[in-house]
């Protein structure tokens, strides 16, 4: 079992089998990650893996449509496309009902890749 800590939901902790989908665990355990489509089309479930990024699977093509290379480097992923292989801690910022990427000052930044 892996431990998932939902930092933006008061530090709520859930246990799940290894290789679980992050969004599905959030839904089942009321973790609170925002979502809409659940299939990688809308980008609503953008979140930041604050701890344990190395315990996530490979970045998917659908994520590349909503996040930039620098976003991935900062730990951002789409929960619906991310499978957890070990303990992680995840946070998110919601703006207009969607998860957003924020800079060091906490300001939302555009996450659409150029030409993507």
Secondary structure as a PSIPRED ss2 file (coil, helix, strand):
# PSIPRED VFORMAT (PSIPRED V4.0)

   1 X C   1.000  0.000  0.000
   2 X E   0.000  0.000  1.000
   3 X E   0.000  0.000  1.000
   4 X E   0.000  0.000  1.000
   5 X E   0.000  0.000  1.000
   6 X E   0.000  0.000  1.000
   7 X H   0.000  1.000  0.000
   8 X H   0.000  1.000  0.000
   9 X H   0.000  1.000  0.000
  10 X C   1.000  0.000  0.000
  11 X C   1.000  0.000  0.000
  12 X E   0.000  0.000  1.000
  13 X E   0.000  0.000  1.000
  14 X E   0.000  0.000  1.000
  15 X E   0.000  0.000  1.000
  16 X E   0.000  0.000  1.000
  17 X C   1.000  0.000  0.000
  18 X C   1.000  0.000  0.000
  19 X C   1.000  0.000  0.000
  20 X E   0.000  0.000  1.000
  21 X E   0.000  0.000  1.000
  22 X H   0.000  1.000  0.000
  23 X H   0.000  1.000  0.000
  24 X H   0.000  1.000  0.000
  25 X H   0.000  1.000  0.000
  26 X H   0.000  1.000  0.000
  27 X H   0.000  1.000  0.000
  28 X H   0.000  1.000  0.000
  29 X H   0.000  1.000  0.000
  30 X C   1.000  0.000  0.000
  31 X C   1.000  0.000  0.000
  32 X C   1.000  0.000  0.000
  33 X C   1.000  0.000  0.000
  34 X C   1.000  0.000  0.000
  35 X C   1.000  0.000  0.000
  36 X C   1.000  0.000  0.000
  37 X C   1.000  0.000  0.000
  38 X C   1.000  0.000  0.000
  39 X C   1.000  0.000  0.000
  40 X C   1.000  0.000  0.000
  41 X C   1.000  0.000  0.000
  42 X C   1.000  0.000  0.000
  43 X C   1.000  0.000  0.000
  44 X C   1.000  0.000  0.000
  45 X C   1.000  0.000  0.000
  46 X E   0.000  0.000  1.000
  47 X E   0.000  0.000  1.000
  48 X E   0.000  0.000  1.000
  49 X E   0.000  0.000  1.000
  50 X E   0.000  0.000  1.000
  51 X E   0.000  0.000  1.000
  52 X C   1.000  0.000  0.000
  53 X H   0.000  1.000  0.000
  54 X H   0.000  1.000  0.000
  55 X H   0.000  1.000  0.000
  56 X E   0.000  0.000  1.000
  57 X C   1.000  0.000  0.000
  58 X C   1.000  0.000  0.000
  59 X C   1.000  0.000  0.000
  60 X C   1.000  0.000  0.000
  61 X H   0.000  1.000  0.000
  62 X H   0.000  1.000  0.000
  63 X H   0.000  1.000  0.000
  64 X H   0.000  1.000  0.000
  65 X C   1.000  0.000  0.000
  66 X C   1.000  0.000  0.000
  67 X C   1.000  0.000  0.000
  68 X C   1.000  0.000  0.000
  69 X H   0.000  1.000  0.000
  70 X H   0.000  1.000  0.000
  71 X H   0.000  1.000  0.000
  72 X H   0.000  1.000  0.000
  73 X H   0.000  1.000  0.000
  74 X C   1.000  0.000  0.000
  75 X C   1.000  0.000  0.000
  76 X E   0.000  0.000  1.000
  77 X E   0.000  0.000  1.000
  78 X E   0.000  0.000  1.000
  79 X H   0.000  1.000  0.000
  80 X H   0.000  1.000  0.000
  81 X H   0.000  1.000  0.000
  82 X C   1.000  0.000  0.000
  83 X E   0.000  0.000  1.000
  84 X E   0.000  0.000  1.000
  85 X C   1.000  0.000  0.000
  86 X C   1.000  0.000  0.000
  87 X C   1.000  0.000  0.000
  88 X E   0.000  0.000  1.000
  89 X E   0.000  0.000  1.000
  90 X E   0.000  0.000  1.000
  91 X E   0.000  0.000  1.000
  92 X C   1.000  0.000  0.000
  93 X E   0.000  0.000  1.000
  94 X E   0.000  0.000  1.000
  95 X E   0.000  0.000  1.000
  96 X C   1.000  0.000  0.000
  97 X C   1.000  0.000  0.000
  98 X E   0.000  0.000  1.000
  99 X E   0.000  0.000  1.000
 100 X E   0.000  0.000  1.000
 101 X E   0.000  0.000  1.000
 102 X E   0.000  0.000  1.000
 103 X C   1.000  0.000  0.000
 104 X C   1.000  0.000  0.000
 105 X C   1.000  0.000  0.000
 106 X C   1.000  0.000  0.000
 107 X C   1.000  0.000  0.000
 108 X E   0.000  0.000  1.000
 109 X E   0.000  0.000  1.000
 110 X C   1.000  0.000  0.000
 111 X C   1.000  0.000  0.000
 112 X C   1.000  0.000  0.000
 113 X C   1.000  0.000  0.000
 114 X C   1.000  0.000  0.000
 115 X C   1.000  0.000  0.000
 116 X C   1.000  0.000  0.000
